[in-house]
Every structure is written in C-alpha cells, then in structure tokens.
C-alpha cells in the first residue's frame, strides 16, 4: 500500500526551508539568450527566481528545488537544466 501524506504546502514554502541540497537538476540562466521578460520568476512555484539590478534573473540555489518549470516556460529557452554535481 502506498504511503499517503495529507499535507498541503503553500507556494513559496522553500523560502524558509533550504531545499536546494536535495535537487537532482539545477537551472542555468544564459544572459545572451535572456530577454529579461520575467516569465521565469512569474512561474517559479517557490518564488526563488529574483530580478537583479541588471534586469536579468537568477535563482537562489539555496532554495531552488530544480523542478524545471522556469526552463519549460522560458520563451527564449535561456534556461537549461543541468545535472547537479554532488
């Protein structure tokens, strides 16, 4: 029988719990392809993609779960998911 845990976690919950240590993939942002549209930040379910002073965006790797939603939603394909090195 599968284990079922009935817990609902609100979006942005990783901002108080460092979860980056267990991810398998991490997003790499390519500044040459980025159009600074902010869609990556808009779709990040944990709200860990931040706008820099330069107008570009970066994830906070301490809290990024590596889900890949930012990479899937980027219209310019400026985000690549790479295997996390341990």
HTML snippet that shows the backbone in 3Dmol.js (N, CA, C, O; Angstrom):
<script src="https://3Dmol.org/build/3Dmol-min.js"></script>
<div id="view" style="width:600px;height:400px;position:relative"></div>
<script>
const pdb = `
ATOM      1  N   UNK A   1       0.850  -1.174   0.000  1.00  0.00           N
ATOM      2  CA  UNK A   1       0.000   0.000   0.000  1.00  0.00           C
ATOM      3  C   UNK A   1       0.899   1.242   0.000  1.00  0.00           C
ATOM      4  O   UNK A   1       1.841   1.316   0.789  1.00  0.00           O
ATOM      5  N   UNK A   2       0.619   2.225  -0.882  1.00  0.00           N
ATOM      6  CA  UNK A   2       1.441   3.436  -0.935  1.00  0.00           C
ATOM      7  C   UNK A   2       1.213   4.321   0.290  1.00  0.00           C
ATOM      8  O   UNK A   2       0.123   4.364   0.860  1.00  0.00           O
ATOM      9  N   UNK A   3       2.255   5.008   0.666  1.00  0.00           N
ATOM     10  CA  UNK A   3       2.179   5.952   1.778  1.00  0.00           C
ATOM     11  C   UNK A   3       1.574   7.255   1.275  1.00  0.00           C
ATOM     12  O   UNK A   3       2.060   7.827   0.299  1.00  0.00           O
ATOM     13  N   UNK A   4       0.538   7.723   1.919  1.00  0.00           N
ATOM     14  CA  UNK A   4      -0.120   8.964   1.540  1.00  0.00           C
ATOM     15  C   UNK A   4       0.018   9.952   2.693  1.00  0.00           C
ATOM     16  O   UNK A   4      -0.377   9.675   3.826  1.00  0.00           O
ATOM     17  N   UNK A   5       0.582  11.096   2.376  1.00  0.00           N
ATOM     18  CA  UNK A   5       0.723  12.147   3.383  1.00  0.00           C
ATOM     19  C   UNK A   5      -0.209  13.279   2.996  1.00  0.00           C
ATOM     20  O   UNK A   5      -0.072  13.860   1.920  1.00  0.00           O
ATOM     21  N   UNK A   6      -1.136  13.589   3.847  1.00  0.00           N
ATOM     22  CA  UNK A   6      -2.127  14.617   3.540  1.00  0.00           C
ATOM     23  C   UNK A   6      -1.661  15.961   4.073  1.00  0.00           C
ATOM     24  O   UNK A   6      -2.092  16.414   5.134  1.00  0.00           O
ATOM     25  N   UNK A   7      -0.774  16.585   3.314  1.00  0.00           N
ATOM     26  CA  UNK A   7      -0.239  17.884   3.689  1.00  0.00           C
ATOM     27  C   UNK A   7      -0.256  18.785   2.473  1.00  0.00           C
ATOM     28  O   UNK A   7       0.189  18.387   1.396  1.00  0.00           O
ATOM     29  N   UNK A   8      -0.753  19.968   2.629  1.00  0.00           N
ATOM     30  CA  UNK A   8      -0.741  20.950   1.554  1.00  0.00           C
ATOM     31  C   UNK A   8       0.300  22.000   1.918  1.00  0.00           C
ATOM     32  O   UNK A   8       0.262  22.593   2.996  1.00  0.00           O
ATOM     33  N   UNK A   9       1.222  22.212   0.999  1.00  0.00           N
ATOM     34  CA  UNK A   9       2.276  23.187   1.230  1.00  0.00           C
ATOM     35  C   UNK A   9       2.015  24.390   0.336  1.00  0.00           C
ATOM     36  O   UNK A   9       1.791  24.241  -0.865  1.00  0.00           O
ATOM     37  N   UNK A  10       2.043  25.551   0.909  1.00  0.00           N
ATOM     38  CA  UNK A  10       1.779  26.779   0.156  1.00  0.00           C
ATOM     39  C   UNK A  10       2.944  27.105  -0.768  1.00  0.00           C
ATOM     40  O   UNK A  10       4.089  26.789  -0.445  1.00  0.00           O
ATOM     41  N   UNK A  11       2.673  27.741  -1.928  1.00  0.00           N
ATOM     42  CA  UNK A  11       3.760  28.188  -2.798  1.00  0.00           C
ATOM     43  C   UNK A  11       4.696  29.115  -2.038  1.00  0.00           C
ATOM     44  O   UNK A  11       4.266  29.901  -1.194  1.00  0.00           O
ATOM     45  N   UNK A  12       5.964  29.011  -2.348  1.00  0.00           N
ATOM     46  CA  UNK A  12       6.942  29.849  -1.677  1.00  0.00           C
ATOM     47  C   UNK A  12       7.416  29.294  -0.347  1.00  0.00           C
ATOM     48  O   UNK A  12       8.123  29.976   0.395  1.00  0.00           O
ATOM     49  N   UNK A  13       7.031  28.057  -0.038  1.00  0.00           N
ATOM     50  CA  UNK A  13       7.380  27.489   1.265  1.00  0.00           C
ATOM     51  C   UNK A  13       8.865  27.210   1.418  1.00  0.00           C
ATOM     52  O   UNK A  13       9.363  27.142   2.542  1.00  0.00           O
ATOM     53  N   UNK A  14       9.589  27.046   0.310  1.00  0.00           N
ATOM     54  CA  UNK A  14      11.013  26.745   0.450  1.00  0.00           C
ATOM     55  C   UNK A  14      11.814  27.960   0.867  1.00  0.00           C
ATOM     56  O   UNK A  14      12.986  27.828   1.222  1.00  0.00           O
ATOM     57  N   UNK A  15      11.221  29.127   0.834  1.00  0.00           N
ATOM     58  CA  UNK A  15      11.939  30.341   1.198  1.00  0.00           C
ATOM     59  C   UNK A  15      12.350  30.317   2.675  1.00  0.00           C
ATOM     60  O   UNK A  15      13.266  31.038   3.071  1.00  0.00           O
ATOM     61  N   UNK A  16      11.689  29.502   3.485  1.00  0.00           N
ATOM     62  CA  UNK A  16      12.067  29.379   4.889  1.00  0.00           C
ATOM     63  C   UNK A  16      12.741  28.041   5.188  1.00  0.00           C
ATOM     64  O   UNK A  16      13.261  27.846   6.286  1.00  0.00           O
ATOM     65  N   UNK A  17      12.737  27.130   4.237  1.00  0.00           N
ATOM     66  CA  UNK A  17      13.359  25.820   4.406  1.00  0.00           C
ATOM     67  C   UNK A  17      14.317  25.572   3.252  1.00  0.00           C
ATOM     68  O   UNK A  17      13.878  25.422   2.111  1.00  0.00           O
ATOM     69  N   UNK A  18      15.611  25.527   3.523  1.00  0.00           N
ATOM     70  CA  UNK A  18      16.570  25.289   2.444  1.00  0.00           C
ATOM     71  C   UNK A  18      16.324  23.913   1.838  1.00  0.00           C
ATOM     72  O   UNK A  18      16.440  22.894   2.519  1.00  0.00           O
ATOM     73  N   UNK A  19      15.986  23.893   0.555  1.00  0.00           N
ATOM     74  CA  UNK A  19      15.695  22.636  -0.120  1.00  0.00           C
ATOM     75  C   UNK A  19      16.655  22.361  -1.258  1.00  0.00           C
ATOM     76  O   UNK A  19      16.598  21.294  -1.869  1.00  0.00           O
ATOM     77  N   UNK A  20      17.527  23.293  -1.553  1.00  0.00           N
ATOM     78  CA  UNK A  20      18.423  23.136  -2.683  1.00  0.00           C
ATOM     79  C   UNK A  20      19.400  21.985  -2.563  1.00  0.00           C
ATOM     80  O   UNK A  20      19.954  21.552  -3.573  1.00  0.00           O
ATOM     81  N   UNK A  21      19.629  21.478  -1.369  1.00  0.00           N
ATOM     82  CA  UNK A  21      20.619  20.427  -1.167  1.00  0.00           C
ATOM     83  C   UNK A  21      20.200  19.081  -1.747  1.00  0.00           C
ATOM     84  O   UNK A  21      21.059  18.234  -1.996  1.00  0.00           O
ATOM     85  N   UNK A  22      18.924  18.861  -1.967  1.00  0.00           N
ATOM     86  CA  UNK A  22      18.489  17.554  -2.437  1.00  0.00           C
ATOM     87  C   UNK A  22      18.046  17.524  -3.894  1.00  0.00           C
ATOM     88  O   UNK A  22      17.601  16.476  -4.362  1.00  0.00           O
ATOM     89  N   UNK A  23      18.149  18.621  -4.626  1.00  0.00           N
ATOM     90  CA  UNK A  23      17.671  18.617  -6.016  1.00  0.00           C
ATOM     91  C   UNK A  23      18.596  17.774  -6.896  1.00  0.00           C
ATOM     92  O   UNK A  23      19.773  17.597  -6.582  1.00  0.00           O
ATOM     93  N   UNK A  24      18.050  17.253  -8.006  1.00  0.00           N
ATOM     94  CA  UNK A  24      18.821  16.460  -8.970  1.00  0.00           C
ATOM     95  C   UNK A  24      19.322  17.317 -10.118  1.00  0.00           C
ATOM     96  O   UNK A  24      20.400  17.071 -10.660  1.00  0.00           O
ATOM     97  N   UNK A  25      18.537  18.328 -10.490  1.00  0.00           N
ATOM     98  CA  UNK A  25      18.900  19.220 -11.587  1.00  0.00           C
ATOM     99  C   UNK A  25      18.857  20.660 -11.103  1.00  0.00           C
ATOM    100  O   UNK A  25      18.111  20.997 -10.183  1.00  0.00           O
ATOM    101  N   UNK A  26      19.666  21.503 -11.731  1.00  0.00           N
ATOM    102  CA  UNK A  26      19.615  22.916 -11.374  1.00  0.00           C
ATOM    103  C   UNK A  26      19.560  23.755 -12.646  1.00  0.00           C
ATOM    104  O   UNK A  26      20.145  23.383 -13.663  1.00  0.00           O
ATOM    105  N   UNK A  27      18.853  24.894 -12.592  1.00  0.00           N
ATOM    106  CA  UNK A  27      18.725  25.754 -13.769  1.00  0.00           C
ATOM    107  C   UNK A  27      19.950  26.645 -13.947  1.00  0.00           C
ATOM    108  O   UNK A  27      20.470  27.215 -12.988  1.00  0.00           O
ATOM    109  N   UNK A  28      20.395  26.749 -15.189  1.00  0.00           N
ATOM    110  CA  UNK A  28      21.480  27.656 -15.550  1.00  0.00           C
ATOM    111  C   UNK A  28      20.889  28.694 -16.499  1.00  0.00           C
ATOM    112  O   UNK A  28      20.309  28.341 -17.526  1.00  0.00           O
ATOM    113  N   UNK A  29      21.036  29.967 -16.158  1.00  0.00           N
ATOM    114  CA  UNK A  29      20.454  31.055 -16.940  1.00  0.00           C
ATOM    115  C   UNK A  29      21.494  31.616 -17.906  1.00  0.00           C
ATOM    116  O   UNK A  29      22.597  31.974 -17.491  1.00  0.00           O
ATOM    117  N   UNK A  30      21.151  31.696 -19.190  1.00  0.00           N
ATOM    118  CA  UNK A  30      22.046  32.206 -20.237  1.00  0.00           C
ATOM    119  C   UNK A  30      21.707  33.670 -20.513  1.00  0.00           C
ATOM    120  O   UNK A  30      20.661  33.967 -21.090  1.00  0.00           O
ATOM    121  N   UNK A  31      22.580  34.574 -20.107  1.00  0.00           N
ATOM    122  CA  UNK A  31      22.346  36.014 -20.271  1.00  0.00           C
ATOM    123  C   UNK A  31      22.251  36.428 -21.740  1.00  0.00           C
ATOM    124  O   UNK A  31      21.551  37.388 -22.064  1.00  0.00           O
ATOM    125  N   UNK A  32      22.940  35.724 -22.624  1.00  0.00           N
ATOM    126  CA  UNK A  32      22.917  36.092 -24.043  1.00  0.00           C
ATOM    127  C   UNK A  32      21.567  35.799 -24.687  1.00  0.00           C
ATOM    128  O   UNK A  32      21.191  36.457 -25.657  1.00  0.00           O
ATOM    129  N   UNK A  33      20.839  34.830 -24.164  1.00  0.00           N
ATOM    130  CA  UNK A  33      19.524  34.493 -24.709  1.00  0.00           C
ATOM    131  C   UNK A  33      18.377  35.171 -23.957  1.00  0.00           C
ATOM    132  O   UNK A  33      17.283  35.324 -24.500  1.00  0.00           O
ATOM    133  N   UNK A  34      18.622  35.571 -22.730  1.00  0.00           N
ATOM    134  CA  UNK A  34      17.579  36.149 -21.874  1.00  0.00           C
ATOM    135  C   UNK A  34      17.088  37.497 -22.407  1.00  0.00           C
ATOM    136  O   UNK A  34      17.885  38.360 -22.775  1.00  0.00           O
ATOM    137  N   UNK A  35      15.766  37.660 -22.440  1.00  0.00           N
ATOM    138  CA  UNK A  35      15.170  38.930 -22.873  1.00  0.00           C
ATOM    139  C   UNK A  35      14.689  39.766 -21.683  1.00  0.00           C
ATOM    140  O   UNK A  35      14.085  40.823 -21.869  1.00  0.00           O
ATOM    141  N   UNK A  36      14.956  39.293 -20.467  1.00  0.00           N
ATOM    142  CA  UNK A  36      14.568  39.988 -19.231  1.00  0.00           C
ATOM    143  C   UNK A  36      13.052  40.124 -19.078  1.00  0.00           C
ATOM    144  O   UNK A  36      12.568  41.094 -18.495  1.00  0.00           O
ATOM    145  N   UNK A  37      12.308  39.153 -19.602  1.00  0.00           N
ATOM    146  CA  UNK A  37      10.845  39.228 -19.561  1.00  0.00           C
ATOM    147  C   UNK A  37      10.261  38.911 -18.184  1.00  0.00           C
ATOM    148  O   UNK A  37       9.175  39.387 -17.853  1.00  0.00           O
ATOM    149  N   UNK A  38      10.967  38.111 -17.376  1.00  0.00           N
ATOM    150  CA  UNK A  38      10.497  37.792 -16.036  1.00  0.00           C
ATOM    151  C   UNK A  38       9.538  36.626 -15.942  1.00  0.00           C
ATOM    152  O   UNK A  38       9.011  36.350 -14.864  1.00  0.00           O
ATOM    153  N   UNK A  39       9.298  35.935 -17.044  1.00  0.00           N
ATOM    154  CA  UNK A  39       8.370  34.800 -17.012  1.00  0.00           C
ATOM    155  C   UNK A  39       8.894  33.704 -16.084  1.00  0.00           C
ATOM    156  O   UNK A  39       8.111  33.024 -15.419  1.00  0.00           O
ATOM    157  N   UNK A  40      10.214  33.533 -16.040  1.00  0.00           N
ATOM    158  CA  UNK A  40      10.798  32.525 -15.147  1.00  0.00           C
ATOM    159  C   UNK A  40      10.411  32.799 -13.695  1.00  0.00           C
ATOM    160  O   UNK A  40      10.048  31.880 -12.961  1.00  0.00           O
ATOM    161  N   UNK A  41      10.489  34.048 -13.290  1.00  0.00           N
ATOM    162  CA  UNK A  41      10.131  34.424 -11.918  1.00  0.00           C
ATOM    163  C   UNK A  41       8.630  34.281 -11.686  1.00  0.00           C
ATOM    164  O   UNK A  41       8.196  33.881 -10.606  1.00  0.00           O
ATOM    165  N   UNK A  42       7.851  34.607 -12.698  1.00  0.00           N
ATOM    166  CA  UNK A  42       6.399  34.538 -12.577  1.00  0.00           C
ATOM    167  C   UNK A  42       5.918  33.096 -12.368  1.00  0.00           C
ATOM    168  O   UNK A  42       4.975  32.864 -11.612  1.00  0.00           O
ATOM    169  N   UNK A  43       6.556  32.135 -13.029  1.00  0.00           N
ATOM    170  CA  UNK A  43       6.115  30.747 -12.959  1.00  0.00           C
ATOM    171  C   UNK A  43       6.806  29.925 -11.879  1.00  0.00           C
ATOM    172  O   UNK A  43       6.384  28.800 -11.610  1.00  0.00           O
ATOM    173  N   UNK A  44       7.846  30.447 -11.260  1.00  0.00           N
ATOM    174  CA  UNK A  44       8.545  29.684 -10.222  1.00  0.00           C
ATOM    175  C   UNK A  44       7.580  29.408  -9.063  1.00  0.00           C
ATOM    176  O   UNK A  44       7.109  30.346  -8.420  1.00  0.00           O
ATOM    177  N   UNK A  45       7.282  28.134  -8.791  1.00  0.00           N
ATOM    178  CA  UNK A  45       6.301  27.835  -7.747  1.00  0.00           C
ATOM    179  C   UNK A  45       6.790  28.165  -6.341  1.00  0.00           C
ATOM    180  O   UNK A  45       5.989  28.247  -5.409  1.00  0.00           O
ATOM    181  N   UNK A  46       8.080  28.352  -6.185  1.00  0.00           N
ATOM    182  CA  UNK A  46       8.632  28.649  -4.867  1.00  0.00           C
ATOM    183  C   UNK A  46       9.108  30.088  -4.729  1.00  0.00           C
ATOM    184  O   UNK A  46       9.632  30.472  -3.684  1.00  0.00           O
ATOM    185  N   UNK A  47       8.930  30.878  -5.769  1.00  0.00           N
ATOM    186  CA  UNK A  47       9.304  32.299  -5.755  1.00  0.00           C
ATOM    187  C   UNK A  47      10.769  32.508  -5.379  1.00  0.00           C
ATOM    188  O   UNK A  47      11.092  33.385  -4.579  1.00  0.00           O
ATOM    189  N   UNK A  48      11.659  31.689  -5.966  1.00  0.00           N
ATOM    190  CA  UNK A  48      13.087  31.814  -5.665  1.00  0.00           C
ATOM    191  C   UNK A  48      13.885  32.414  -6.823  1.00  0.00           C
ATOM    192  O   UNK A  48      15.110  32.504  -6.746  1.00  0.00           O
ATOM    193  N   UNK A  49      13.204  32.823  -7.894  1.00  0.00           N
ATOM    194  CA  UNK A  49      13.885  33.483  -9.009  1.00  0.00           C
ATOM    195  C   UNK A  49      13.739  34.985  -8.799  1.00  0.00           C
ATOM    196  O   UNK A  49      12.628  35.509  -8.715  1.00  0.00           O
ATOM    197  N   UNK A  50      14.873  35.665  -8.717  1.00  0.00           N
ATOM    198  CA  UNK A  50      14.888  37.084  -8.386  1.00  0.00           C
ATOM    199  C   UNK A  50      15.425  37.930  -9.526  1.00  0.00           C
ATOM    200  O   UNK A  50      16.287  37.497 -10.292  1.00  0.00           O
ATOM    201  N   UNK A  51      14.899  39.148  -9.626  1.00  0.00           N
ATOM    202  CA  UNK A  51      15.396  40.108 -10.610  1.00  0.00           C
ATOM    203  C   UNK A  51      16.617  40.815 -10.036  1.00  0.00           C
ATOM    204  O   UNK A  51      16.594  41.312  -8.910  1.00  0.00           O
ATOM    205  N   UNK A  52      17.678  40.851 -10.825  1.00  0.00           N
ATOM    206  CA  UNK A  52      18.906  41.528 -10.425  1.00  0.00           C
ATOM    207  C   UNK A  52      18.852  42.991 -10.842  1.00  0.00           C
ATOM    208  O   UNK A  52      17.980  43.374 -11.623  1.00  0.00           O
ATOM    209  N   UNK A  53      19.750  43.801 -10.346  1.00  0.00           N
ATOM    210  CA  UNK A  53      19.794  45.219 -10.722  1.00  0.00           C
ATOM    211  C   UNK A  53      19.993  45.394 -12.223  1.00  0.00           C
ATOM    212  O   UNK A  53      19.543  46.384 -12.800  1.00  0.00           O
ATOM    213  N   UNK A  54      20.661  44.441 -12.853  1.00  0.00           N
ATOM    214  CA  UNK A  54      20.917  44.497 -14.293  1.00  0.00           C
ATOM    215  C   UNK A  54      19.663  44.214 -15.120  1.00  0.00           C
ATOM    216  O   UNK A  54      19.662  44.421 -16.333  1.00  0.00           O
ATOM    217  N   UNK A  55      18.604  43.744 -14.474  1.00  0.00           N
ATOM    218  CA  UNK A  55      17.376  43.398 -15.179  1.00  0.00           C
ATOM    219  C   UNK A  55      17.276  41.916 -15.498  1.00  0.00           C
ATOM    220  O   UNK A  55      16.210  41.431 -15.877  1.00  0.00           O
ATOM    221  N   UNK A  56      18.376  41.197 -15.347  1.00  0.00           N
ATOM    222  CA  UNK A  56      18.361  39.751 -15.561  1.00  0.00           C
ATOM    223  C   UNK A  56      17.816  39.060 -14.318  1.00  0.00           C
ATOM    224  O   UNK A  56      17.616  39.691 -13.279  1.00  0.00           O
ATOM    225  N   UNK A  57      17.579  37.763 -14.437  1.00  0.00           N
ATOM    226  CA  UNK A  57      17.027  36.979 -13.336  1.00  0.00           C
ATOM    227  C   UNK A  57      17.977  35.852 -12.970  1.00  0.00           C
ATOM    228  O   UNK A  57      18.686  35.320 -13.825  1.00  0.00           O
ATOM    229  N   UNK A  58      17.984  35.494 -11.699  1.00  0.00           N
ATOM    230  CA  UNK A  58      18.781  34.384 -11.193  1.00  0.00           C
ATOM    231  C   UNK A  58      17.992  33.665 -10.111  1.00  0.00           C
ATOM    232  O   UNK A  58      17.210  34.289  -9.394  1.00  0.00           O
ATOM    233  N   UNK A  59      18.192  32.352  -9.988  1.00  0.00           N
ATOM    234  CA  UNK A  59      17.555  31.627  -8.886  1.00  0.00           C
ATOM    235  C   UNK A  59      18.423  31.679  -7.638  1.00  0.00           C
ATOM    236  O   UNK A  59      19.644  31.813  -7.730  1.00  0.00           O
ATOM    237  N   UNK A  60      17.811  31.575  -6.504  1.00  0.00           N
ATOM    238  CA  UNK A  60      18.545  31.412  -5.254  1.00  0.00           C
ATOM    239  C   UNK A  60      18.721  29.906  -5.084  1.00  0.00           C
ATOM    240  O   UNK A  60      17.783  29.200  -4.713  1.00  0.00           O
ATOM    241  N   UNK A  61      19.926  29.424  -5.358  1.00  0.00           N
ATOM    242  CA  UNK A  61      20.172  27.987  -5.362  1.00  0.00           C
ATOM    243  C   UNK A  61      20.009  27.338  -3.991  1.00  0.00           C
ATOM    244  O   UNK A  61      19.849  26.119  -3.917  1.00  0.00           O
ATOM    245  N   UNK A  62      20.044  28.099  -2.918  1.00  0.00           N
ATOM    246  CA  UNK A  62      19.808  27.519  -1.595  1.00  0.00           C
ATOM    247  C   UNK A  62      18.377  27.020  -1.452  1.00  0.00           C
ATOM    248  O   UNK A  62      18.107  26.114  -0.663  1.00  0.00           O
ATOM    249  N   UNK A  63      17.464  27.607  -2.208  1.00  0.00           N
ATOM    250  CA  UNK A  63      16.054  27.281  -2.064  1.00  0.00           C
ATOM    251  C   UNK A  63      15.426  26.681  -3.323  1.00  0.00           C
ATOM    252  O   UNK A  63      14.294  26.199  -3.274  1.00  0.00           O
ATOM    253  N   UNK A  64      16.140  26.704  -4.443  1.00  0.00           N
ATOM    254  CA  UNK A  64      15.618  26.157  -5.703  1.00  0.00           C
ATOM    255  C   UNK A  64      15.514  24.638  -5.601  1.00  0.00           C
ATOM    256  O   UNK A  64      16.475  23.971  -5.218  1.00  0.00           O
ATOM    257  N   UNK A  65      14.333  24.087  -5.948  1.00  0.00           N
ATOM    258  CA  UNK A  65      14.117  22.645  -5.897  1.00  0.00           C
ATOM    259  C   UNK A  65      14.537  21.954  -7.188  1.00  0.00           C
ATOM    260  O   UNK A  65      14.605  20.726  -7.239  1.00  0.00           O
ATOM    261  N   UNK A  66      14.820  22.734  -8.233  1.00  0.00           N
ATOM    262  CA  UNK A  66      15.221  22.137  -9.502  1.00  0.00           C
ATOM    263  C   UNK A  66      14.073  21.512 -10.266  1.00  0.00           C
ATOM    264  O   UNK A  66      14.273  20.542 -10.997  1.00  0.00           O
ATOM    265  N   UNK A  67      12.884  22.046 -10.111  1.00  0.00           N
ATOM    266  CA  UNK A  67      11.702  21.463 -10.756  1.00  0.00           C
ATOM    267  C   UNK A  67      11.697  21.650 -12.269  1.00  0.00           C
ATOM    268  O   UNK A  67      11.096  20.852 -12.988  1.00  0.00           O
ATOM    269  N   UNK A  68      12.366  22.703 -12.765  1.00  0.00           N
ATOM    270  CA  UNK A  68      12.457  22.924 -14.203  1.00  0.00           C
ATOM    271  C   UNK A  68      11.322  23.716 -14.819  1.00  0.00           C
ATOM    272  O   UNK A  68      11.293  23.898 -16.036  1.00  0.00           O
ATOM    273  N   UNK A  69      10.395  24.185 -14.021  1.00  0.00           N
ATOM    274  CA  UNK A  69       9.276  24.957 -14.566  1.00  0.00           C
ATOM    275  C   UNK A  69       9.777  26.232 -15.227  1.00  0.00           C
ATOM    276  O   UNK A  69       9.272  26.618 -16.281  1.00  0.00           O
ATOM    277  N   UNK A  70      10.757  26.888 -14.631  1.00  0.00           N
ATOM    278  CA  UNK A  70      11.309  28.113 -15.224  1.00  0.00           C
ATOM    279  C   UNK A  70      11.857  27.830 -16.620  1.00  0.00           C
ATOM    280  O   UNK A  70      11.631  28.613 -17.544  1.00  0.00           O
ATOM    281  N   UNK A  71      12.571  26.722 -16.781  1.00  0.00           N
ATOM    282  CA  UNK A  71      13.145  26.355 -18.078  1.00  0.00           C
ATOM    283  C   UNK A  71      12.057  26.016 -19.093  1.00  0.00           C
ATOM    284  O   UNK A  71      12.166  26.370 -20.266  1.00  0.00           O
ATOM    285  N   UNK A  72      11.011  25.333 -18.643  1.00  0.00           N
ATOM    286  CA  UNK A  72       9.914  24.974 -19.549  1.00  0.00           C
ATOM    287  C   UNK A  72       9.140  26.192 -20.024  1.00  0.00           C
ATOM    288  O   UNK A  72       8.663  26.215 -21.159  1.00  0.00           O
ATOM    289  N   UNK A  73       9.008  27.197 -19.183  1.00  0.00           N
ATOM    290  CA  UNK A  73       8.203  28.366 -19.522  1.00  0.00           C
ATOM    291  C   UNK A  73       8.973  29.466 -20.242  1.00  0.00           C
ATOM    292  O   UNK A  73       8.358  30.355 -20.833  1.00  0.00           O
ATOM    293  N   UNK A  74      10.298  29.428 -20.209  1.00  0.00           N
ATOM    294  CA  UNK A  74      11.102  30.483 -20.834  1.00  0.00           C
ATOM    295  C   UNK A  74      10.884  30.500 -22.348  1.00  0.00           C
ATOM    296  O   UNK A  74      11.198  29.518 -23.020  1.00  0.00           O
ATOM    297  N   UNK A  75      10.351  31.600 -22.898  1.00  0.00           N
ATOM    298  CA  UNK A  75      10.067  31.660 -24.337  1.00  0.00           C
ATOM    299  C   UNK A  75      11.331  31.708 -25.200  1.00  0.00           C
ATOM    300  O   UNK A  75      11.283  31.366 -26.382  1.00  0.00           O
ATOM    301  N   UNK A  76      12.445  32.124 -24.631  1.00  0.00           N
ATOM    302  CA  UNK A  76      13.707  32.216 -25.375  1.00  0.00           C
ATOM    303  C   UNK A  76      14.606  31.003 -25.158  1.00  0.00           C
ATOM    304  O   UNK A  76      15.696  30.926 -25.723  1.00  0.00           O
ATOM    305  N   UNK A  77      14.148  30.051 -24.335  1.00  0.00           N
ATOM    306  CA  UNK A  77      14.945  28.859 -23.992  1.00  0.00           C
ATOM    307  C   UNK A  77      16.315  29.259 -23.438  1.00  0.00           C
ATOM    308  O   UNK A  77      17.339  28.664 -23.770  1.00  0.00           O
ATOM    309  N   UNK A  78      16.300  30.279 -22.588  1.00  0.00           N
ATOM    310  CA  UNK A  78      17.528  30.811 -21.990  1.00  0.00           C
ATOM    311  C   UNK A  78      17.909  30.086 -20.704  1.00  0.00           C
ATOM    312  O   UNK A  78      18.922  30.410 -20.084  1.00  0.00           O
ATOM    313  N   UNK A  79      17.106  29.114 -20.303  1.00  0.00           N
ATOM    314  CA  UNK A  79      17.375  28.378 -19.068  1.00  0.00           C
ATOM    315  C   UNK A  79      17.542  26.903 -19.408  1.00  0.00           C
ATOM    316  O   UNK A  79      16.680  26.292 -20.039  1.00  0.00           O
ATOM    317  N   UNK A  80      18.658  26.352 -18.981  1.00  0.00           N
ATOM    318  CA  UNK A  80      18.957  24.943 -19.219  1.00  0.00           C
ATOM    319  C   UNK A  80      19.056  24.236 -17.878  1.00  0.00           C
ATOM    320  O   UNK A  80      19.697  24.731 -16.951  1.00  0.00           O
ATOM    321  N   UNK A  81      18.423  23.085 -17.783  1.00  0.00           N
ATOM    322  CA  UNK A  81      18.517  22.285 -16.572  1.00  0.00           C
ATOM    323  C   UNK A  81      19.699  21.333 -16.723  1.00  0.00           C
ATOM    324  O   UNK A  81      19.759  20.549 -17.670  1.00  0.00           O
ATOM    325  N   UNK A  82      20.639  21.409 -15.779  1.00  0.00           N
ATOM    326  CA  UNK A  82      21.796  20.519 -15.825  1.00  0.00           C
ATOM    327  C   UNK A  82      21.801  19.623 -14.593  1.00  0.00           C
ATOM    328  O   UNK A  82      21.254  19.976 -13.548  1.00  0.00           O
ATOM    329  N   UNK A  83      22.422  18.470 -14.733  1.00  0.00           N
ATOM    330  CA  UNK A  83      22.525  17.533 -13.624  1.00  0.00           C
ATOM    331  C   UNK A  83      23.353  18.158 -12.509  1.00  0.00           C
ATOM    332  O   UNK A  83      24.446  18.674 -12.742  1.00  0.00           O
ATOM    333  N   UNK A  84      22.824  18.105 -11.318  1.00  0.00           N
ATOM    334  CA  UNK A  84      23.510  18.676 -10.149  1.00  0.00           C
ATOM    335  C   UNK A  84      24.707  17.807  -9.791  1.00  0.00           C
ATOM    336  O   UNK A  84      24.583  16.587  -9.681  1.00  0.00           O
ATOM    337  N   UNK A  85      25.847  18.424  -9.612  1.00  0.00           N
ATOM    338  CA  UNK A  85      27.048  17.701  -9.190  1.00  0.00           C
ATOM    339  C   UNK A  85      27.101  17.679  -7.678  1.00  0.00           C
ATOM    340  O   UNK A  85      26.966  18.720  -7.034  1.00  0.00           O
ATOM    341  N   UNK A  86      27.290  16.535  -7.120  1.00  0.00           N
ATOM    342  CA  UNK A  86      27.318  16.392  -5.652  1.00  0.00           C
ATOM    343  C   UNK A  86      28.731  16.254  -5.162  1.00  0.00           C
ATOM    344  O   UNK A  86      28.957  16.124  -3.959  1.00  0.00           O
TER     345      UNK A  86
END
`;
const viewer = $3Dmol.createViewer("view");
viewer.addModel(pdb, "pdb");
viewer.setStyle({}, {cartoon: {color: "spectrum"}});
viewer.zoomTo();
viewer.render();
</script>
